């Protein structure tokens, strides 16, 4: 029997902040039991040497079930955990043994809300909200949706995609999505809805007015105030003459 290393999954997509298990299967000559077993991390750019993963690090755990299976667990995933992971065996006084095939590619992604056709629409249009990731998640995933931080009740056929058809002014607001199994959420993204006359919804109009008030120069504001006072005074004088 030869030294053989295989992997249960060759490509894994996982959420930032979650945990992931990377599994290997191995075999070896019956009279050459491995002395050491380690996982190595290689950046996908290939510009750096492989980094040996030490179990003592708080986010890394090794699991060896003694049936020629070895698992690597990485907790609280970060974006820089995206890399290729390989499993290696070492026998007494011999070099490291590993598969001639590539290792396991891990891609760490976050959640983002995407609007189609856009984040600014008109009443009556069809709008699709997608809980988007940079790669298809490996685990079975149940999605949750929130509007203005309040959970939404969705039809059974809408999980990753939320369809608003037709969209109305009541749908305007801030949306976010989450993955139920990991309790990980996206950042909020705003949907703006105009009525068919081309006017913004009350919430959007209030925001525009607030911006205009902020950018009006102080001298202009004082001039308007003075003109208003003069007009009121003139009206009072005319009333007195009568």
C-alpha positions as CSV (number, residue, x, y, z in Angstrom):
1,X,0.0,0.0,0.0
2,X,1.2,3.5,-0.9
3,X,1.0,6.8,0.9
4,X,-2.3,8.3,-0.3
5,X,-4.1,11.6,0.7
6,X,-7.6,12.5,-0.6
7,X,-10.1,15.2,0.3
8,X,-13.8,14.9,1.0
9,X,-14.6,18.3,-0.6
10,X,-12.2,20.0,-3.0
11,X,-13.8,23.4,-2.8
12,X,-15.6,25.1,0.1
13,X,-17.4,28.5,0.3
14,X,-18.1,29.7,3.8
15,X,-19.3,32.8,5.5
16,X,-17.1,35.3,7.2
17,X,-17.5,34.8,11.0
18,X,-18.6,31.2,10.8
19,X,-16.7,27.9,11.3
20,X,-15.6,25.4,8.7
21,X,-14.5,21.8,8.6
22,X,-12.0,20.6,6.0
23,X,-11.7,16.8,5.8
24,X,-9.1,14.5,4.4
25,X,-8.8,10.7,4.0
26,X,-5.5,9.0,4.0
27,X,-3.8,5.6,3.9
28,X,-0.2,4.4,4.4
29,X,1.9,1.2,4.4
30,X,0.8,-1.0,7.4
31,X,4.4,-1.0,8.8
32,X,4.9,2.7,8.4
33,X,2.4,4.4,10.7
34,X,2.7,8.3,10.5
35,X,4.5,10.1,13.2
36,X,3.1,13.5,12.5
37,X,0.0,14.9,10.8
38,X,-0.4,18.6,9.9
39,X,-2.4,20.9,7.7
40,X,-0.7,23.5,5.6
41,X,-2.2,26.8,4.2
42,X,-1.0,28.2,0.9
43,X,-2.2,31.6,-0.3
44,X,-3.9,31.4,-3.7
45,X,-1.5,33.9,-5.2
46,X,1.2,31.2,-4.7
47,X,3.8,33.9,-3.8
48,X,4.2,32.7,-0.2
49,X,5.5,29.5,1.2
50,X,3.0,27.1,2.8
51,X,2.2,27.9,6.4
52,X,1.9,25.1,8.9
53,X,-1.3,25.4,11.0
54,X,-0.6,24.9,14.7
55,X,-3.5,23.6,16.7
56,X,-2.5,25.7,19.7
57,X,-3.8,28.7,17.8
58,X,-7.3,29.5,19.3
59,X,-9.1,29.4,16.0
60,X,-7.6,26.1,14.7
61,X,-8.5,22.6,15.8
62,X,-7.4,19.1,14.6
63,X,-9.7,16.1,14.8
64,X,-8.3,12.6,14.1
65,X,-10.9,9.8,14.5
66,X,-8.3,7.0,14.1
67,X,-10.1,5.7,11.0
68,X,-7.8,7.3,8.5
69,X,-9.8,10.5,8.5
70,X,-8.4,13.8,9.7
71,X,-10.4,17.1,10.0
72,X,-9.3,20.7,10.2
73,X,-11.7,23.1,11.9
74,X,-11.2,26.9,11.6
75,X,-13.4,29.1,13.7
76,X,-14.5,32.7,13.3
77,X,-13.4,32.8,9.6
78,X,-11.8,35.9,8.2
79,X,-11.3,37.0,4.7
80,X,-7.6,36.3,4.8
81,X,-8.4,32.6,5.6
82,X,-9.2,32.2,1.9
83,X,-6.5,29.9,0.6
84,X,-5.6,26.3,-0.4
85,X,-5.3,23.8,2.4
86,X,-3.3,20.6,2.1
87,X,-2.9,17.7,4.6
88,X,0.5,16.1,5.0
89,X,1.8,13.0,6.8
90,X,5.3,12.3,8.1
91,X,6.9,9.0,9.0
92,X,10.0,8.5,11.2
93,X,13.1,9.8,9.5
94,X,11.3,10.4,6.3
95,X,10.0,13.5,4.5
96,X,6.4,14.7,4.4
97,X,3.9,12.7,2.3
98,X,1.1,14.5,0.6
99,X,-1.3,14.1,-2.3
100,X,0.0,14.9,-5.8
101,X,-3.4,16.6,-6.4
102,X,-4.3,20.1,-5.4
103,X,-5.6,20.6,-1.9
104,X,-8.9,22.1,-0.7
105,X,-9.8,25.6,-1.9
106,X,-11.5,27.7,0.8
107,X,-13.3,30.9,-0.1
108,X,-14.5,33.2,2.7
109,X,-17.3,35.5,1.7
110,X,-19.7,38.0,3.3
111,X,-23.4,38.7,2.7
112,X,-24.6,41.6,0.6
113,X,-28.1,42.8,-0.4
114,X,-28.4,43.3,-4.2
115,X,-31.4,45.1,-5.9
116,X,-32.5,44.3,-9.4
117,X,-33.0,46.4,-11.5
118,X,-31.7,49.0,-9.1
119,X,-32.0,50.5,-5.6
120,X,-34.1,53.4,-7.0
121,X,-37.3,52.3,-8.7
122,X,-40.8,53.5,-9.5
123,X,-44.1,52.3,-8.1
124,X,-45.5,49.4,-10.1
125,X,-42.1,47.9,-11.1
126,X,-40.9,44.4,-10.2
127,X,-38.0,44.5,-7.8
128,X,-35.9,41.5,-6.8
129,X,-33.7,41.5,-3.7
130,X,-30.9,39.0,-3.6
131,X,-28.9,37.9,-0.5
132,X,-25.7,37.7,-2.5
133,X,-22.3,36.0,-1.8
134,X,-19.1,35.9,-3.9
135,X,-19.5,32.1,-4.2
136,X,-22.3,29.5,-3.7
137,X,-22.4,28.5,0.0
138,X,-21.4,24.9,0.5
139,X,-23.8,24.3,3.5
140,X,-27.6,24.1,3.2
141,X,-28.7,27.6,3.8
142,X,-31.9,29.2,5.1
143,X,-32.1,32.9,4.6
144,X,-33.9,35.5,6.6
145,X,-34.9,39.0,5.5
146,X,-35.3,42.2,7.5
147,X,-36.9,45.6,6.7
148,X,-35.9,48.5,8.9
149,X,-34.5,45.9,11.4
150,X,-37.9,44.0,11.5
151,X,-38.1,40.4,10.3
152,X,-40.2,39.7,7.2
153,X,-42.4,36.7,6.7
154,X,-41.6,35.2,3.3
155,X,-43.4,32.8,0.9
156,X,-41.9,29.3,1.0
157,X,-40.4,29.8,-2.5
158,X,-38.6,33.0,-1.5
159,X,-35.5,32.6,0.6
160,X,-32.3,33.9,-1.0
161,X,-34.5,36.0,-3.3
162,X,-37.2,38.4,-2.1
163,X,-39.5,39.6,-4.9
164,X,-41.6,42.8,-4.6
165,X,-44.1,42.7,-7.5
166,X,-45.5,45.3,-7.8
167,X,-43.4,47.5,-5.6
168,X,-45.1,50.4,-3.7
169,X,-44.1,53.3,-1.5
170,X,-44.7,51.0,1.5
171,X,-41.7,48.9,0.4
172,X,-39.3,51.8,0.7
173,X,-36.8,51.3,3.5
174,X,-33.6,49.6,4.7
175,X,-33.2,45.9,3.9
176,X,-30.8,43.3,5.3
177,X,-30.5,39.6,5.0
178,X,-29.1,36.9,7.3
179,X,-28.2,33.2,7.3
180,X,-30.3,31.4,10.0
181,X,-27.9,28.6,10.7
182,X,-24.9,30.9,11.5
183,X,-26.8,34.0,12.8
184,X,-24.7,36.2,10.4
185,X,-26.2,39.3,8.8
186,X,-25.4,41.6,6.0
187,X,-25.2,45.4,6.3
188,X,-28.4,47.4,5.5
189,X,-29.1,48.7,2.1
190,X,-31.8,51.3,1.2
191,X,-34.6,50.8,-1.4
192,X,-36.0,54.1,-2.7
193,X,-39.4,54.2,-4.4
194,X,-40.8,57.0,-6.5
195,X,-44.5,57.4,-7.3
196,X,-45.6,57.3,-11.0
197,X,-45.7,61.1,-11.1
198,X,-41.9,61.1,-10.6
199,X,-42.1,62.2,-6.9
200,X,-40.2,60.6,-4.2
201,X,-41.8,58.7,-1.4
202,X,-42.4,60.8,1.8
203,X,-39.3,59.3,3.5
204,X,-37.1,60.2,0.5
205,X,-38.6,63.6,0.1
206,X,-38.0,64.4,3.8
207,X,-34.4,63.4,3.3
208,X,-34.0,65.7,0.3
209,X,-35.6,68.6,2.2
210,X,-33.2,68.1,5.1
211,X,-30.2,68.2,2.7
212,X,-31.5,71.4,1.1
213,X,-31.9,73.1,4.5
214,X,-28.3,72.1,5.4
215,X,-26.8,73.6,2.2
216,X,-28.7,76.9,2.2
217,X,-26.2,79.6,3.2
218,X,-26.8,81.5,6.4
219,X,-26.9,85.0,4.6
220,X,-29.7,83.7,2.3
221,X,-31.7,82.4,5.2
222,X,-31.3,85.8,7.1
223,X,-32.4,87.7,3.9
224,X,-35.5,85.5,3.6
225,X,-36.3,86.0,7.3
226,X,-35.9,89.8,7.0
227,X,-38.1,90.0,3.9
228,X,-40.8,88.0,5.7
229,X,-40.7,90.4,8.7
230,X,-41.0,93.5,6.4
231,X,-44.0,92.0,4.6
232,X,-45.8,91.3,7.9
233,X,-45.0,94.8,9.1
234,X,-46.4,96.3,5.9
235,X,-49.6,94.3,6.2
236,X,-50.1,95.5,9.7
237,X,-49.6,99.2,8.6
238,X,-52.2,98.8,5.8
239,X,-54.7,97.3,8.3
240,X,-54.2,100.3,10.7
241,X,-54.9,102.8,7.9
242,X,-58.2,101.1,7.2
